[in-house]
Amino acid sequence: ATYGHNSVYESKRFDGGNPSLRKDLLDFTIFHEYLPASSTVTIQYRVDQNTSWTTILTNTTANSVSASALSGQTSPAALPKNFKEIEFRLVTTSANIEITGFSFRLDIMDKRPS
């Protein structure tokens, strides 16, 4: 028998230090140990306490150690814009993948309430 393992990490909410200002996600990079063949790492996000997750990146490149989603991409989804808070969900399809970190950049807009 073959048994598969998925791991899921859900981040805290990030608000860029000010939950009243609007933000755009500029990029996201995940770092992990060498990706085994037939394994995936998927990055998802949700904004402003939404209940559903949106996939922005699925890495299937064997032996890679990182993957990035960049502004301007449209597939599998565009990076989110005009939000107040963002959360990330990192999903792996193998017990042999250790996520070692992630980074992202936000563009904080000066859209304060009047």
Buried (B, 14 or more C-beta within 10 A) or exposed (E): EEEEEEBEEEEEBBBBEEEEBBBBBBBBBBBBEEBBEEBBBBBBBBBBEBEEBBBBBBBBEEEEEBBBBEBEBEEBBBBBBEBBBBBBBBBBBBEEBEBEEBEBEBEEBEEEEE
